[in-house]
Amino acid sequence: MAAYVTLLYQQQAYSDMEKAEKKGINILKAEGDLLEKFREFIKPDLEFIPKFYADEYKIDVSRTQQLTANMSKLIEKWNGLVGDIETADQLAELCWNVSVHSTA
């Protein structure tokens, strides 16, 4: 069920983009260079946020830095894994296989 809802959400986003384009709305698509510049732009945030949460919520800063690094790795991993997914069944199978064969 979670895979179905996740895929439906993404399909709706694609559908909305197509409808917008058909209405003449200019949709800008980020090129690889812009995506790389964005990644560089957010690097200071990835350093600031763990320190902020450590100070704000009295959490060990090394732990918040570790959690941030883990989340970044998971996002990168899953971006690569879901690239060719087209159906809810494929996504469910991927989620099952990753959860069974991996700790992250």
C-alpha positions, 0 to 999 in steps of 0.5 A: 500500500505504501508503495502504491501511494508513493507512486501515485503521488509521483504520477500525479506530479508528472500529470500536473506538469503535463497539464501545466505545459499544455496550458502554456505554462513555461516549465523550467527543467534543471540541467545537470549544471544547475543541479550541481550548483544547487548541491553546492549551494546547500552544503553550508546548510548541511553543516549548519543544521546539525549544529543548530539542532544540537544547540537548540535541542541539547543533542550531541552534535556528533550524533546530529552530524552522523544522522545528517550524513546518513540521511544524505547517503540514503537520499542519494541511494534511493534516487539511484534505485527508483529511477526506472520504477514505473509501477507500484508493484516494482516499487513494492518489490524494490522496497522489500528487496532493499529492506530484506537485504540491507540495513539502510 
